[in-house]
Amino acid sequence: MIRKGIRLTIETTFGIKSIEEVSSCAALLKLLKQEDFTHLLLDLLVSDGNTLEIIPAIKKLYPRLRILIFTMQPPEVYAPVLKQYGLNEYLHKEANEDITIATLRNFLQGDPKNERSVNYESTALNPFSKLTPREFEVLHYVLKGIGTKQISDTLNLQMSTVSTLKNRIFEKTGTGNIKELIDTALIYNICS
């Protein structure tokens, strides 16, 4: 329903009719190879994973592609991480209509050389705001209960690197084990 709503808003407010939709990272990468897009609206969590994993590759392969993240994930945590990826906009799914329209207008019609400053300020109250993009990638696998070996294989990292990243996640979030990490993630609305 949310995807239909945002599509309808883009079509009716901005007159854009040529909109493609996919529901997985694999389908997105396949579609990007087939067509030349100027704008990409992404959720962070899709059916086959976390788009944080593919954003660096997309930015490298398609540097002129403007990207807006449209998600339920807390902006005070994710916006600073996404800024490190060089993304253009961040829009929370619970934003009111005025903010949604203004953000979409800037994203779709704004001058890419004169970007509006998105509020990337993080809050010290949320321990997840301290994580780096790579730590976020690992975090989402840990929250799904995936082990170090499988994370290592999936992200093409050494097992020792994954272990180091996990330890940093525990340290930065003030948690001592996976159960505490999961409980803390639930409190701060961090989804796997």
Secondary structure, DSSP 8 states (H G I E B T S, - for coil): -HHHHHHHHHHHHH--------SSHHHHHHHHHHS--SEEEE-SEETTEEGGGTHHHHHHH-TT-EEEEEESS-HHHHHHHHHHTT-SEEEETT--HHHHHHHHHHHHHS-TTS---------TT-GGGG--HHHHHHHHHHHTT--HHHHHHHHT--HHHHHHHHHHHHHHHT-SSHHHHHHHHHHTT---
